[in-house]
Amino acid sequence: MKFTKMQGIGNDYVYVNCLEEEVKNPSEVAKKVSDRHFGIGSDGLILIKPSEKADFEMEMYNADGSQGAMCGNGIRCVAKYVYDYGLTDKTQVSVDTKSGIKYLDLTVRDGKAVEIKVNMGSPVLETEKIPMKYPQSPVISKPLNVEENIYEVTAVSMGNPHAVVFMEDIQNLDLEKVGPGFEKHMAFPESVNTEFVHVLDRNTVEMRVWERGSGETLACGTGACAVAVACVLNGYTQEQVTVKLLGGDLKIFWDRRDNLVYMTGPAEVVFDGEIQI
Ligand SMILES: N[C@H](CCC[C@H](N)C(=O)O)C(=O)O
């Protein structure tokens, strides 16, 4: 199987051009290629497929083989791949996903896409899903008991589920210990991606993420969008937010007039390869 390893601010996936390759059991392939010792090493597998509804289709699998509905860092890399590898000469590309068609604008320099802006669609506030101990007026964040510790959580969907937790110190957070308790919490029957956020100023936050199906990653594009929405709803930032992740920064803008979230960031090719799988 021919593949291209790519990364969006450190959120790295194995990409397969399914206009040329066939991947029979993508869930199993995702687990094998993601292994950082016995495989290629990645946060998961992303298939680039033809589409009747858009220019291309993105099918995404986490490292544990579970299928994700959307991947923000991944879709920027898909756009870069289809342009750089000559599948299209358009600098405005549409990509169908399990959470709908996304529209991307490519910035090209020396014939390569270097920055990609994605219309990530409209956020959905899902905090009401979290059971309240006492009935209160509708609130943006709700208490969630994780391993006997109470965390205030703002639940936002960007086509995939996110739980956003605000705290003063995320550097010393033991994510390996805390992350799984959120991921598998009964409040999220389809599991959840959890973002731990420290607000730096009205336009800047830093975050770490424990991703559903992949554990801690260096970045999460949909998560950064969910964080920006949660920051605005809780009154911490303005609608234009720079989200600083371990792997780099993403620029997020929530246009409240038409309720669309825009994410802008880089995408890089690491290497091309072939693997017997
Ligand atoms: N783990 C996520 C999919 C990958 C999302 C993330 N890598 C991004 O860039 O949005 C899920 O199962 O919903």
The ligand as a Tripos MOL2 file, in Angstrom:
@<TRIPOS>MOLECULE
LIG
   13    12     1     0     0
SMALL
NO_CHARGES

@<TRIPOS>ATOM
      1 N1        -10.3540   11.8450   17.6080 N.3       1 LIG1
      2 C1        -11.3680   12.5970   16.8450 C.3       1 LIG1
      3 C2        -11.0130   12.6030   15.3550 C.3       1 LIG1
      4 C3         -9.7470   13.4070   15.0760 C.3       1 LIG1
      5 C4         -9.9450   14.8390   15.4050 C.3       1 LIG1
      6 C5         -8.6770   15.6680   15.4700 C.3       1 LIG1
      7 N2         -7.4380   15.0060   15.1890 N.3       1 LIG1
      8 C6         -8.8190   16.9270   14.6480 C.2       1 LIG1
      9 O1         -7.8070   17.4500   14.1240 O.co2     1 LIG1
     10 O2         -9.9760   17.4390   14.5420 O.co2     1 LIG1
     11 C7        -12.7320   11.9050   17.0070 C.2       1 LIG1
     12 O3        -12.7580   10.7040   17.1470 O.co2     1 LIG1
     13 O4        -13.7380   12.6310   16.9790 O.co2     1 LIG1
@<TRIPOS>BOND
     1     1     2 1
     2     2     3 1
     3     2    11 1
     4     3     4 1
     5     4     5 1
     6     5     6 1
     7     6     7 1
     8     6     8 1
     9     8     9 2
    10     8    10 1
    11    11    12 2
    12    11    13 1
@<TRIPOS>SUBSTRUCTURE
     1 LIG1         1 GROUP 0 **** ****
